[in-house]
Amino acid sequence: MKGVGILEITGISCIGKSTYISSNNFRTIDDLLDPSKIMSNAVYLFFLIKSNTMLSISIYDTFWLLRSSMKVRASILTKLNIFRNCLLKFAYYGYLNNLQKSIEDIVIDEGVSHIPFLLQDQVNGHQVIEEFYCRFSNQLSCVSVICLNANVDTIERLMSRGHKRLKSNSHDEAKRFNDMNKRTLKEIIRRSDTYKCFSMIAIE
């Protein structure tokens, strides 16, 4: 991985993203800030506001993310958290761009390329994902992505580990969520030429 710069890791829930990152001893963006998560988030968002990079977003883009987040089938707190997470994914790049030290070999777990998974669970989810790729095409063209895939039972993992986006711990709900993730993954792969670099990696 040495010398590749900033990489995003994405994939469906419970596929093994965190394990892949830790087992390869990758340095993540969270390793760059020692304060609490709340403080880190505040720092990142500050750099989103002052950023002039290709990954900066306009007030219209911000409003679109808010509106799209509010349409997700979830509680109001979850919707607001989705919106915050969407902004953070863009804000990471503003922060990294303003660092005085080298930003080589930094991994972002579930970065900008992961946003379709956040916005998928709504009535017109497919249309929203289409709009996302159209609206943020310039930003996505600057993003390098590793997409993980594995022959594992992610439904069983969802049921055993739980997930904050599951509405119950039933097999039917886990299957519904897993199937939705897989549909979104297919769309992300179909749009792979949108990104600066996109690689599929099979893991065990």
Residue pairs with C-beta under 8 A, 6 or more apart in sequence:
1 7
1 24
1 26
1 105
2 104
2 105
3 104
3 105
4 104
4 105
4 144
5 103
5 104
5 105
5 106
5 144
6 93
6 96
6 103
6 106
6 107
6 108
6 144
7 106
7 107
7 108
7 144
7 145
7 146
8 107
8 108
8 110
8 111
8 112
8 113
8 114
8 143
8 144
8 145
8 146
9 17
9 20
9 21
9 107
9 108
9 109
9 110
9 111
9 145
9 146
9 148
10 17
10 110
10 111
10 113
10 114
10 117
10 145
10 146
10 147
10 148
10 188
11 17
11 147
11 148
11 149
11 185
12 117
12 154
12 178
12 181
12 182
12 184
12 185
13 117
13 154
13 158
13 163
13 165
13 177
13 178
13 181
14 152
14 154
14 157
14 158
14 161
14 163
15 148
15 149
15 150
15 152
15 154
15 203
16 148
16 150
16 152
16 203
17 109
17 110
17 148
18 109
20 148
20 201
20 203
21 28
21 107
21 109
26 105
26 107
27 105
27 106
27 107
28 106
28 107
28 108
28 109
29 92
29 95
29 96
29 106
29 107
29 108
30 40
32 99
32 106
33 39
33 40
33 43
35 43
41 84
41 88
43 95
44 88
44 91
44 92
44 94
44 95
45 87
45 88
45 91
47 91
47 94
47 95
47 97
47 98
48 56
48 57
48 87
48 88
48 90
48 91
48 94
49 94
50 94
50 98
51 91
51 93
51 94
51 97
51 98
53 93
53 94
53 97
53 142
54 138
54 139
54 141
54 142
55 90
55 93
55 94
55 97
55 112
55 139
55 142
55 143
56 90
56 93
56 94
57 65
57 90
57 136
57 139
61 135
61 136
62 87
64 131
64 135
65 83
65 86
65 87
66 83
68 119
68 122
68 128
68 131
68 132
69 79
69 80
69 82
69 83
69 86
69 118
69 119
70 79
70 83
71 122
71 123
71 124
71 128
72 78
72 79
72 82
72 118
72 119
72 121
72 122
73 121
73 122
73 123
74 82
74 121
74 165
78 164
78 165
82 118
82 119
85 118
86 115
86 118
86 119
89 108
89 110
89 111
89 112
89 114
89 115
90 112
90 139
92 108
92 111
93 112
93 142
96 103
96 106
97 103
110 117
111 143
111 145
112 136
112 139
112 140
112 143
113 140
113 143
113 145
113 147
113 188
113 195
115 132
116 129
116 132
116 184
116 187
116 188
117 181
117 184
119 125
119 128
119 129
119 132
120 128
120 129
120 180
120 181
120 183
120 184
121 165
121 180
122 128
125 180
125 184
126 187
129 184
129 187
133 140
133 191
133 194
137 194
140 194
140 195
141 194
141 195
141 196
142 196
143 195
143 196
144 195
144 196
144 197
144 198
145 192
145 195
145 197
145 198
145 199
146 199
146 201
147 185
147 188
147 189
147 192
147 198
147 199
147 200
147 201
148 201
148 202
148 203
149 200
149 201
149 202
149 203
150 202
150 203
150 204
151 202
154 178
154 181
155 171
155 174
155 175
155 178
158 166
158 174
158 177
158 178
159 169
159 171
159 174
162 169
163 177
165 177
166 173
166 174
166 177
167 173
189 200
192 198
